[in-house]
Amino acid sequence: MGGRPTSRYDLGRRELAELLDGQPGYRLDQLWQGLYRDLVDLEQMTTLPAELRRELAEVLPAALSLDTRSVGDNGQTVKWLWKLAGGALIETVLMHYEERSTVCVSTQVGCAMACGFCATGQMGFDRHLSTGEIVEQVVRAQLDAGERRVSNVVFMGMGEPLANYDRTWAAVERIHGDLGLSARHLTISTVGLVPGIRRLAGESLPVNLAVSLHAADDELRDELVPINRRWPLAELAEACSEHISKTGRRLSFEWALIHDTNDRPIDAERLAAYARPLGAHINLIPLNPTPGWPTRGSSPDRVRDFADELRSQGANVTVRRTRGTEIDAACRQLRADRVASPVASPVRRKTPA
C-alpha cells in the first residue's frame, strides 16, 4: 500500500474475517452485507455493536473524500473529484442513459502513457490506485444513483488500467463477485499494452476489451499513442485476436476524431482494414477540448462522412454521444480543468486524402 492506510474496500472476505477474529462468525456476514449490499458507512451498520463499529471505522476509513461534485447534461452526467489519502486527486463519472447507468472509474492518479490529446496524459503519472480506491468509486456512484442501478462499469477514467493490472483485476473480481455486476457489463480500456491484453485473455471472467486506437498506421499512432513504439499495430492485433478467441467477447476500438489528423478518407480505409479481420466494433467520438492540446476535434459533417466511409468499407461503427463536456467529464477530459501542459500539434503528413 506504500504507506497509505488500508481502506474498507481494500479487503476481501478472507481479510475481513481475519480482522474480525474473536467476533462471532455471523459478524462477517453482517459487515459484508453492509459494505456490498446496503452500501452504508460503518457507523450506520446498526446490526453491529456500537463499539465494534467505532473500531472498524478507525482501521477501515473511506478511501475517497469529496472535493467537488459537478452535474451536466440536465442531471444525466455527474462528475466527482475525489481527494485520496496523501492529497492526490482523481475523478469518477456517472452517466445515465434511458436503458442503463454507466460509471467510468479511474485506476491511476495521472497516466504515464503520454497521449498528448488526453488531459490525464498531459498531467503525467503520480501513482497507482489501490483495489479499494477503485471499488469505492463504484459504490459511491451507486449511492448517488439512488434507485437507478449502476449496470455497467468502464475502466476508462484516469490512468491505464493494464499498467495497474493486479489492483485493477482485483477490483473487477470484487465488483463482479461482491457488488454483483455481470462480467459482460464490465469493460477494460487500454492504449495497447500487449502483455496485459494477453494476460486478460486468460482470466476466468470474460470482461469486454476496448482499445484506444486513434490511428491505424504505425507512423501516426507512434505520434498519437506513444506506447505503439513498443507494441506496434501488428502485435496489438495478435493480442486482440487472442482475447477474442479465448473470451468470446467482441472487441471495441475507440477513435477520437482529430481535425485533419485522423479523420480523412485514407484513415477510414486503414481503420476498416484493421478492424474487419478482428470483427471489432468502432466507436467514434470527436476529440473533446483540453487545455494542453492545440488541435480541435472533427466537425459534425466530417464525423458523419468518416462513419459513412467506414460503413462503405464493411466496418461496424457507432458515433458516440458526447456527454459531460461542459463539466470536463467527457472522454479524455478528466483533470482538464486543472491541467494545461502544452503539447505540440501532430505533424501533418503528406498522405493522399
N, C-alpha and C positions, 0 to 999 in steps of 0.2 A: 504493500500500500504506500510505500515511500514516505512513511511518517504521517500520512493522512489518517484521520480517525475512521474506524470501520462504521459504516452507516447501516441502517436497518435492513436495506435490501441487498447488502453485500453478502449476507449469509444465506446459505441454502438450508434445507430442512435438517440435515445432519448437524450442521454447525449450530443451528438454533437449539437443537436437542442438547448439545454439549453445553451451551450457555445456560440451559435450564436444568442442569444436573442438580439433583437433590429435590426438585419440584415433582409433584405428581405427574404421571405420564400424560394426562389429558391437557396439561398446561400448554404443551407443544401444539396440539390441535387448536386450542383457543388463540394462541399467538398467531399461528399460521392463518386462521380464519380472519383475524383482524387485519393482518397485513395484506393478504392476497384476495380476499373475498369482500370484506367490509370496507377495505381501503381507508382505515381510520388511523389517526395518531395513536401512539401507545397510551397516552393519557386518557384516551376515550375508550379503551378496551376494558369496559366495566366488568367483563367476565373474569378478569384477572384481579387479584388483590391489589389494593392501592399501593402498598409498599413495593410489590414486585413491579408494578407499572413505573414507579419512580426510579427503581434500579435499572430497569430496561431502558428508560428514556435517557439515562446518563450514559450507558455504554453503547446504545444504538441510536445516535442522533440522526435526524433527517440530513440527507446529503445536499439538498437544494434549498437555498434561501432566496425568496423572490426579490429581485431588483426592480424589474419593470414588467408590466403586462400590457400588451398593445392589442387592439382589436381592429380588424379591417373587413372589407367585403360585407358590410352590413351585418356584422356579427358572426359571419361564417368562417372567418380565419382569426385565430388567436396566436400571438407570439409571446413567449416568456423569455426574459433574460434572467438567468439564474446565477446566483453567486455561490461558489463552492468553498469548501474549507481551504484556507490559504488565500482567498480573494479572487481566484480565477473566475471568468465569466463564460457561460455557454448559453446557447439558445435552443428552444424547442418550439415547433409549430404544429398547431392542430387545425385541420381543415375539414369542415363539414360539407358533405355533398348530400344530395337527396337520398342516395342509396347507401351511403357509408360515411364513416368518420375515420380519417386517417391522421395519425400522429407521426411527424418527422422528427427523429431523435438524433442527437449528436453523440459521437463516440470518442472525440478528442477535443482538447482545448487547442484551437488552431488546427493547422494542417501542414505537413511537410511536403506535399505533392507539388506545390508551387505552380498551380494552374493560374495564370495571370488574370483571367477574366472572372475568377471566383473570389468573392470578398474574403472567405476564410483562408484561401491560399495566399492572399495578399498580406495576411497578418502573421504568417509563419506558424511554427509549431511550438506549443508550450508543454503539454503533457497528455498522456492517455487518460481517459475516464475509467473509473472502476466499474465493475458489473453493477453495483448498487446505484451508482450515479446514472447509468443508462436506464436501468429498470424503473427507477423512481420517476424519470421523465414520463413514462407511460402511465404510471399510477397517478401522477399529478394532472395529466391531461384528462384521464378518465374522471377524476373528481370534478374537474371544470366542466366536462361534457354533461354531467348530470345523468338524466335518463337516456341520453343518446349514447349508445355503447360505442366505444372505440373499437372498430372492427379490423383495422389494418395498421400495421407499423412498418414504416420505411426507414431504413438506416441510411438516410440521405442528408442529414444535418451537417454540423461542423465536423470535419475530420474524415479520414479514410478508414472505414470500418475494418478492412482486412489488414491494415497496419497495426491494429489493436485487436488481433484475432481472438486470443484466448478470452479476453473480457467480453468482447462482442458476442462470441458464441455462447458463453455462459449466460449472457443476458437473453439471447434467443431461447435457450432452453428454459430459463425462468419465465419468460413471457409466454412461452407455449405451455409448459407444464404446470405452472402455478397460477398465471393470470388467465390461461385457458384459450389463447388465440391459436387458430389453426396455422400450421406451417405454410399453407398456401396463401395466407394473408400476411406473411412476413417477407419483406424484400430487403436484401442487402445490396447496396450500391458500391461500386468500385471504379477507380480510374483505370484499372487493368493490372493489378498485382497478380501475376500468373500463378505463383506458388500458392497464394491464398485461395484463388479460384479452384485450383486442383484439390486443395485440402477441403474446401467447402463441398466439393462434389462427393467426397467420401463420407460426409457426416450422415447421421441417422435420420435427421429431419430434412426433408427436401424443400428448402426455402427457395424463394424466387431470387434470381440474379439479374441485376441491372448494371450495365456497363456504361459509364460516361465516356462516349466515344468521341464525338465532336469533329473528327476528321477520319477519312478512310484511305488516306495515303500517308506513308510514314514521314515524309518531309514536313507536311503541315502539322501532323499530330505530334511530332517531336517538339514543335514550337508551342502548340496549344496545351499539350498534356505531356510535360517533360519525362514522365515515367516511361513513355513509349520508347525512349532511347535505350532503356534497359530491357523491356519486353515489347518488341515491335508487333505490328498487327498480325503477322503470320503466327507467332507464338500465342498471342491473345486468342486468335480464332481456334487454335487447337485446344486450349484450356476450356474455352466456352463450349466447344463440341463435347468435351469430356463431361462437363457439368450437365449438359442436356441429356446425354446418353445415360448417365447414372441416376439422375433425379427425375427425369421425365417432365421437368418444368420448362416452360417457354422462356427464352432469353429476351431481354429488352435492351435496346440501345437508346441512350439519352443523347440528344443532339441539340445543343444551344446554337441557334442560328445567328451568326455574326455577319453584319453587313459587309458584302464584298470580300469575305474571307472564306466562309464555308457554305455559302448559300447559292452557289452558281450551278448551272445545269451539269457541269462536269463533276461537281461534288455530289450531286444527287445520283449520277450514274455510278460513281465509285462506291457510294454508300449502298445502293441497291445491290450491286455485285458482291459486296462484302456480306450483306445481311441475308440474302436469299439462301445460300447453301446451309446456313445455320437455322433457317426458319425464324429468324429474330423479328420481333416487333419493334418498330422505330417510333419513339416519342419525340416529337419536335416541339420546341418552345423558343420564341425569340429571346435572345440574350437580354437578361434583366440588367438595368443600370447598376454599376458600382462605382464608388468614387475613384478607385485606382486604375480603372480600365478605360482608355480613351475611345474605343470603338463602340459604336451603337449596335443594337440588335436590328435584325432584318425587319423591313416594313411588312404590314399585313399582306400586301399583294405579293411580295417576294416569298413570304411563308407559304401562301396558297400555291404559287407556281412551283415551289420546291416540292411540296407534298404531292401535287399533281404529277410531277415528273417521276417521283418515286413510285407512285401507283402505276404509271405507264410502264415502268420497268419491272413490275410484278412484285413490289415490296409491300409489306403490311405496315401501315403508318397511321398514327394519330397525332393531331395537332392539339397539344395540351392547353388547357385554360390557364392563363397566368393568374395566380392567386397571391394576395398579400403584398403586392408591390408597394402600396402606399405606406406600409409599416415595415418595409425592408425584410419581409418574411418569405419572399419568393425564392425560387431556385437560384443558388449561387449568390444570394444577397446577405446571408447570415453574417452578422457582425459588420455589415457595410456602414452602419451609422456611426461606428467608432473607428473605422479603418480607412485610411486614404493613402496607402503606399502606392505611388505612381508606378505603372507598368507600361513598357513601350508597346505601341500597336504592333500587330503581326505584320511581317513583311509581305507586301503584295507581290505575289509571284506571277510571272507571265505565263499563265496557263490558259488554254483555249476556253472560252466561255460557252 
